[in-house]
Amino acid sequence: MSEPSPKRGFASRPADQESWIKAPNRPSLRAEAAADFTARLTIDVTADMRGRIKIAAFQRGQTVADMLRALFEREFPTSEGEPR
C-alpha cells in the first residue's frame, strides 16, 4: 500500500487551524492591479464579433480585457492636465 501524498490539495484543510487563522493576510497581486480599475464598461456585440475579439486576444497572448484597455488607451489618450 502506498502512503498518501504529503502535497496539500486545493480544498484541503491546514493541519494547524489556529496558526492558519491567526496568520497575517497576504496581499493579492491582482488586488493592486484591480485598484487601478474602478468602473466596468458593458457593451453589446454580436456573438460573431465576440468570437473574433476573443480569437485576436488569444493570438496576441493577452486577455480580452487587457487588449481592450490598450485599445481604449490608444484611441482615447489622457490629455495633459486631465486627471487620470
Disulfide bonds with the S-S distance in Angstrom:
none
